[in-house]
Amino acid sequence: MSNTEKILTSMLEILKHIKDVEGDVVELSRESMMNISNFLSKSNIELDVEVIEALQHQDIISQQLSATTEAIDSVEKNINVYLHALREDTGIISNGLDKLHNKLSKSLYDAKSKKSAFSGKSLDSSAQEEIEFF
């Protein structure tokens, strides 16, 4: 196994671990939201603006984690394609590196776009508008 293969394989293992941790956190977040929702239903408590905002932020956190999981999937796929090419045909490696770089850059761009879209105005403390969710 070449040094490049070792590095890329290590990166894949790290990405898998990150994705697994994110999956666990998303599940804990979902369970937490269900418990809070059930408690609020049973207690018949009227929510104030801060609690509603906190619940909305919890939803944003889950969405952000899902978006990073999608980005990781894309990166893993592209690294695996490159590893396959590396193992099968060393003649296409130089082109493969450029293509891998472009695909990884696109994955990063997509992830950043989703971050902006999911965050809405919640991360901008100067925003005057209310956060809207459906």
N, C-alpha and C positions, 0 to 999 in steps of 0.2 A: 504494500500500500504506500503510495507516494505521500509526501508531506502535504500536498494540496488536498488529497483525499482525506488524510487524517484531520486536517483543520476543518474541512467542510463537514465531515462526519461529526466532529465535536460540536460544531455549530448547530447541526441538526438535533443532536442530543440536548443541547441547551435550550433550543427553541421548543422542543417537545416538553421539556420540564416546565418552561414558562407557560406554555399552553395548558398543561395539566393543572398548574397552580391557578391560572386564571379561571379554568372551568370550575374548580373547587370554590373559588371566591364568588363566581356568578351564582352557583347553586346555593351557597350560604346566604347571599344577598336575597335571592328569591325566597328562600325559607323565612328569612327575617322579615321581608315585606309581607308575606302571608300571615305570619304571627302577629305583626303589628296591625294589619288590616282586620284580622279576626278579633283582636283585643278591642280595637276601636268600634267595631260593629256591636260587640257584646256590651261594651261600656256605654254606648250612646253618648260619647264625648264629642263636643263641638271642637273642631280643629281651628287653631289660629293660623295666621299667615306664615309664621315661622315654621310650624310643623308641616304645613302643606309644602313649603319650599324645601324642607329637609327631605320629605318623601320624593319630591321631584328630583332632587339631587341624587338620591339613592338610585332612582331609575336611570339617570344619566350615567352613573358609575357603571351600572350593568351594561348599558349600551356601549360605553367606551371599551369595556373589557371584551365584549363581543366583537367590536371592530378590530381590536388588536389581534384577536384570535384569527380573524379573517386575513389580516396582514401576514401573520405567521404562516398560515396555510399557503399563501401565495409564495412567500419566501422559500418555504420547504419544497414546494413543487419545483421552483426554478433551480434550487440547489441540486435537487435530485436529477433533474434533466441534465444539468452540467456534469454531475458525477457520472451519469450514464455515458455521456459523450467522452469524458476523460478516460473512462475504462475501456471504451470501445474504439475510439479513433482519436489519437493524439494530434492528427492533422487539422482537426477543426477546433482545437482548443483556443487559439487566439481569437477567432471569431466568436467562439462560445463565451469567452470572458466579456467581450463587449456586449453581447446579447444578455448575458446574466446581469451585468451592471445596469443595462437599460431596464430590464424587467424588475430588478430590485428597486431601482429608482422610482419606477411607476408604482410599485407596491407601497413605497413610503409616501408618495404623493397621495395615493388613494386613502391611506390610513390617516394622513393629516387632514384630508378633506372630510372624512367621516368624523374626525374629532371635532372639527368646526361645526359640522351639521348637527351632531348629537348634542354638543354643548349649548347650542343656542346662545342666549345671553347670560347664562348662569355663571360663566367664568369671568364676565366683564362686569366688575362691580360698579362701573360708571354708567351702565345701561339704565335708562329710565323706564323701559317697558317691562311689563310683567312677563314671566316665563309662561309659555303656553304649551300644554300637552293635550293629547287627544286620548 
